[in-house]
């Protein structure tokens, strides 16, 4: 059993489990018996939990699997055609097996590491000699971290092991709990988190607050089709929270507007050059093969040579074009040779290696402006781009979808979102047309923000009742057929990434990812596998 603990729950520096691992008396060192004695120790521990959840600077443990999820949708290609794609191909091409999961394997282990650490911290902080206000803050934040880990796990894998106390070698239980039980625990944790954070100031950049708990609660209720609850909590955030929509859509991802007025929770970053505090996302998904000769300055300081993973599809671009949605299109996608939106003077013709880029497009949301690039000596992992995880616009779209299924003015909410990007309001639509428009607005508004795969797996075509992903993917999927008949000059001329993206999708198994086989093996078969893997 000790091998299972060490492999699956590789505890962090304080998260080793009680006396099972103590073989001799330790003097002059910190242990679970003498830690958590001060507010600073509790805060340091909670900060570590939050950092491990967000990991904006980490490129593999959590960032890679989150981007693989994007490439398994109609929004993104793998993109990079110049390097080994083994981390992305299993998920993006739906050839995934329990023994070959690419980058999706690491999230399972990482989240259970964090969950175990959260459990340890919650137990110890509950009896710590600090004030009740301090306990509420650190325990409230820790409960959110645990809930967010389970939220991603249940959406990646479905039924997963569920436990809310620290585990030792004598009582480790690894059986999978039903998804309904996991969701129930997520909801309980978020409600308790919100209650404990009730009196804690909101204006603490990078820290979890009660509104983040309510917003994630709205999301998980929506995912479960708990329409009334989804509406209740999204409305609470909209009407009672301190957030307002940014007037300029591009400002949501502006390097000079961290923790803006629309942002409920962001992964933090810093450009301090002697510390690795920056985001890896702009490097991981930045344009591959930039060259100084393509910038007006002809200066190498203007170049960030990205890795080129997770590139927008022409299908996503067409969705924007169909709505004449110029602002969100240009804020989300930069096509080869076009000006980088908002950076037209210093990068008027953004060019990169088409030989290494499947789609001839990059994600503008992940872009670092040239003026900021010039201030940086180190650019790999030192980039100052905060990553929004939850923002107010999502709450409007959640309330719209929930209102459609209950009662309320769903049209009004999507028109608020459309008005921000200068689009005419939708009028006179209802029934399936309205629901499809809500789905579309979610796609256009939230592209590359970690929700597309979860959305198309859960959304149901109002005409056929099938899940939306089943209508997009597979041999007869509309997205697959589009790509096979496409004449896009970039995508169809670089066939180093197959043009039949999504053709291998099988609805009998690909509504969830498989449980990593190594975890099943280490559990001695206690952990079961998802269907048809």
N, C-alpha and C positions, 0 to 999 in steps of 0.2 A: 504493500500500500504506500510505503514511503516513496517509491518510484513514481507512483501516480501523482502524489502531491507535488513532487518536485517538477514533474513534466508539465502537468496541466495548470497548476497554480503556483508558478514560480514566484514566490513571495518577494516583495520588495524589502528594503532595508529594515523596516520595522514590522513587516507583515508576516513574519514567521509565526507559526501557531504554537503557542503556549509550551507547557513543560515537555511535550513529546520530543522537542528538538533541543532541550537543554541537557547536556551531558555532564557538565561540571559547573561549579560555582563561578560566576563572573563577577569580578570586583572592579569598580571604577569605570564600568561601561553602562550604556543605556540599554535597558531591556524593557519588555512589556510591563514588568512590575514597577519600574521606576520612571517610565516615560508618561506623557500625558498629564504631568503634574502642574504645568503652567499654561496660560492662555497662548503663549508664543509657541510652545510645543504642539498644542492642538491645532493652531493655525498653520504651522509648517506642515504638519501631516495632511491637513485638508487641502492645502495648496498643492501638495504633491499629487493627491488624488485627482484634483481638477486638471492639473497639467497633463497627467497621464490619460485622462479622458479626451482632452482636446488635441494635444500633441501636434500643434500646427507646424512645428519645425521638423517633425519626424517624417521620413519619406516612405518607410516600409510598413511599420507595425499597424498603423490605422489608416494612414493616408492612401496607401496603395489599394487596400480592399475597398475603400470608399470610392476611389476612382474606377476600379474594376466594375463596381455596380453601375456607374454612369455608362461605361462602354458596353454594358449588357442591354442598353436601351436604344431607342431610335434617335437619341440626342447625340451620341458620341461614337466615333470610331476609336479603336486603340490608338491610331494616329501615327505613331512612330514606326516607320518602315525601314529604319537603318540599324536597329539593334534587336537583340533577342527579346521576343515578346512572351516568354513563358510565364511571366507573372500575370499577364493580362488575357492571353488567348483562351484558357479554359472557360472563363466566365463570359468574355466578350463574344466568343464563337459558339457558346453552349456545347462545348465538348468536355465539360467538367466531369470529373469522377472523384470519388472519395480519396483516391490515391494521388490525384493530380488536380489540385485546386488552385495552383498558382498563388497569387497574392492574397486570395481569400482565406487562406489557412491561418494567417497570423492573428486576425481579429478575434477569433474564438479564444485562443490562449491569453491574449492581452486583456480582454475584458474580464475573464475569470480571475486573472491576477488582480485586477483593480477591484472586482467585487469582493474577493477575499480580504483585501486590504481595507475596503470600506466597512466590511463587517467587523473587523478587528477594531478599527477606529471608533465606530459607533458604540461598541460595547465598552471600550475604555473611557471614552469621553462622557458617557452617561454617568460614570462614578468619579469623574475627575473633579478635583477641588478648585474649580473655576466658577464664575458666576453663572446664573441661569441664562442670562442674555448671551454670554459667550458660548455656553453649551448649545443654545438654540441656533446660533449662527453656524457653528462648525458642524453640528449634527444635521442641520437643515441642508447645508451644502453637500455633505456626504451622502445623504439620502437621495439627492438629485443625481449625483454621480452614479450611484448604484442603479437607479431607475433608468438612466440614459444607457448604461451598458446593457441592461436587460432589454430595453427598447430595440437596440440594434440587433442583439442576439436573436430575439424572437422574430424579427423581420428578415434576418438572414436565413435562419435555420428552423424556425417554427418551434416545436417543443424542445426545451433545453433544460439541463439540470438547474434547479431553483433552490437556493438556500440563503438564509438571512442571518446566519451566525457564523462565527469563525469556526473552521473545521480543523480537527487534529487527525492524526493517523488512525486513531481508534474509532472515529465516528464518521469518516468520509462517506458521503452518499452521492452517487453520480447518476442515479436514474433520471431520465428526462421527465419533466412535468409538462402537462398539456399547455398549449399556448394560452388557453383561457386562464389558467392558474398564474402563468407568468405575467400576463396583462393585469390580472387582479393585483399582483404584488407591485407592479409598476405604478398603478393608480394609487394604491395605498401609500407607497413611498412618496409620490409627488404631493398627495394631499397633506401628509405629515410634514414634508419639506416646506410647503407653502405656509402651513400653520406655524412652524418654528421660525420661519424667516419673516413673519408678519411685521415685527417691529424693527427690522434691520434696514438701515438706509439703502436705497436703491442705487444711488450714484456712487458705485464702487466698481470702476471699470475692470472687467475681466472676472468679477466674482458673481457667483450665482445668487439670484434674488427670487422672491416669491413669484414674480411675474414670469420668470423662466419656467418655474414649476407649473404654473397655471397654463402657460402656452404649450408646454410639452404634454400636459394632461389633455388639452384640447386636441392635439395631434393624435395621441394614442386612442382617444375616444372616437375620432373620425375614422381611424384605421379599423376599428372594431364595429363600425356602423352604429355606434351609440349616438345617434343624431342629436338627441335632446341635450346630452351632456357635452357633446362637441360644441354645440351652439352656446350653451351656458358658459363654458370656460373661455371660448374665443371671444364672446361678447364681453366677458368680464375684463379681459386684457385690453380690448379695444376701448371700452367705455370708462374703466376705472384706472387703467395703467397710465404711466407718464409718457407714453410713446406717441409720436406723430409720424406720418409718412414724410420721407425726404421729398422736397420739391423736385429735385433733380435725381432721376433714377440712377445715374452714373455715380452719384455721391455715396451710394450704399457700399461700393467697393473702392472708394477713394483712399489712397494711402495717407492722405492728409485729413481724413475724417473718421478716424477710428472711433468705435463706440458711438456712432451717430444717433440721432434722435429716433430713428426707426428700429435700431438694433436692440433686441432683447437679450441675446447672448452671442458673444463672439469669442473665437479662439484668438488669443492675443499674440502680438509679435513686436519685435523691436529691431532697429537697425544698428544697435550698439555693436561696433565692429570687433571688439575683443571678446565678445560673448556669442554663443550660438543661440540667440534668442529670436531669430527671424523665422519667417515661414518658408517651408520647403515647397509649398504649392506652386508659386510662380516659376520655380525651377523645374519641378516635376512636369508641369503642363505648359511651360513656356515654349515659344517658337524655337524649333530646332534649326540650327544652321543660319542664325543671323550673321551679318557681315557688316563691318563698319562702312564699307563702300555704299551701302544702301541707306545710310543716314546722311542728312545734309551736312553734318559736322565732319564726316569721315574720321570720326574719333572712336577708338576702341572702348572708351569709357561709356559710350552709349549702348553698348552691346551686352545683352544677357543671353548666353547660348543655352537655351532650355533643353529639356530632355524630350519634349514633344509628345507626351502621352495624354490621351483623352481629348481628342479633337472634334469640334462640332461637325455634324452631318449637314449635307445640303437639304435633307428632309426637314431638319429643324429650321434652317434658314427659310425654307419655303413656308413654314408655318407662320413666321413673322411677316413674310411678304404677303401672305394671303389676307392679313389684317391691316396691311400698310403700316405696320408697327415699326417705324424707323428707329425710334429711340431705344426700345428694348433690343431690337436686332443688333444695332451697332454697339450697344453696351454689353452684348453677350458674344457676338461673333465679329472678328476681323478677318476679312478675306484677303488673300495674298495680293499685294499691290495697292490695297486701299489704305487710306489714312487711319491710324489708330484713333478711335473716337476720343475726343477730349485732348488729344496730343498731336493735333494735325500739323502744328508748326515744326515740331522737332522730329516727328515721325510721319511725314506726309504720304509715304508709300511703303507700308510695312511689308518687307520681303524676308523670306526665309527659305530654307532648302525644300523645294517641292519634291525632290528625290527621296527625302526622308519624311514627308508629310502626306498622309493618305488623302486628306480632304482639301488641302489648300486653304485651310481656315485654322484659326486659333481661338481660344476662349478669352474674350476681352475682359471678363470679370477677374481673371487671374493675372492681368497685365500690370507691369511696373512701368510708370511713365519715365521718359528719358531724363527729365529734370531730377527725379529721385535716383535714377541709376548713377548719375554723375557724382552723387554724394557718397557713393559706396566704394570701398576698396575691396571688400569681400562680397560676393554675390550668390554663392552657393550655400543656402541655408541661413542667410543673413538678411533676408528681404522683408521689409516692413509692410506686409499686407495682412491685416486682420481678416479672419474668415468668419462671416456671419453664419451661425448655426440656426438661429430662430429670429425672425423679424416680423414686424407688425403686418406687412402685406399678406403673409401667410395666414394670419388670423382672420383677415377679411375674407380670404378665399375659403377658409375652413367654415366660417359662419355662413357664407353663401351656399356651400354644398350642404351643410346641415339644414339650412332654411329650406332648401329645395325639397328635402325629404320630410320636413315637418311643416312649419308655416313660417312665413317671413318673406322679406323682400330680397331674394337672392340676387335679382338683377341689379338692385341698388348697390350691393357690395362689389360686384365685379365692375360696375361702372365707376366706382371710386378708384379702383385700381387702374382702369383704363384712362381715366381723366388725368391721372398723374403723368402719363406718357403721351398726352395730347391726342388720344383716340376718341372718336365720337362714341357716345353711349349706345349700347345695344337696347333696342326697344321692341316690344311686341313679340318677344319669343317666350316660349314656355315648353313644358314637357321635355321630351328627349333632346330637342334642339337646345334648350337652356342648359340641361345637364352637360351636354357635349361642349357647350361654350365654357362652362365652369371648368371642365377638365382642361380645355385648351388654354384658358387663362392661367391655370396652375403651371402648365408647361412653359408658357412664354415668360411668365413672371419669375419662376423659380428654377429655371434651367441651370444645371451644374451646381446646385445647392444641396444635393444629396437626397432628393425625394423622388426623382422620376421613376426609378425601378420599383420602389415601394408603391408608388401611385398606380402604375399600370398593372401591377400584380393584383391590387385590391379593387380598382375601379371596374365597374361592370358596364358593358355596352347596353344602353337603355333599350335598344331594339331587340338584340339577340339574347341578352342576359349573360353572355360570355364575358370573361375578364378581358380587359382591353388588350393586355399583352398577347392573348390568343388571337386577336384580330390583326395584330401587327407582325408577329413573328411566326416562324414555321414556314413550310413550303408554300402555303397559300396566303401567308401574311401580307398585308398591304405594304408594309415597309420593305419586306424582302422583294416583293414584285417591283416596287419602285426602283430599288437599287439595281435590279437585274435589267431593267429597261432604261436606266438613267443615261443621260448624255452629258452629265456634269463634266466639264473639261478637266477638273482636278481629280475627282474620285475615280473616274473610269480610266485615267491614263496612268495611275499608280496602282497596279494590281498586286503589289507585294503584300497588301492586306486584302483578303478575298472580298470580292464584291457581293457575295451572297450572304452577307452578314445577317445572322438571325435564322438562317434556314434550318439549323439543327435544333431549334427550340422544340421541346416536347412538353405539352401541358400536363402530362401525367407525372412529371417529376420536376420540371424547371420553375414551378411556382415557389420553390424553396431551393436553397443550396444544400448540398450534402453535408452531413457531419464529417469532419476530417477523420479519415480512417485511423490515423495514429491515436486519436482520442478514444475511439472504440476499442482498439487493441489494448491500450493501457488500462481501460476499464474492465478488461476481461469479458467483454461482450455485454456488460450491463447497459451501456449506452446503445440504443437501437439506431437504425439508419432510417433516413427519410425514404418514402416509397420510390421504388423503381431505380434506385442507384445501386 
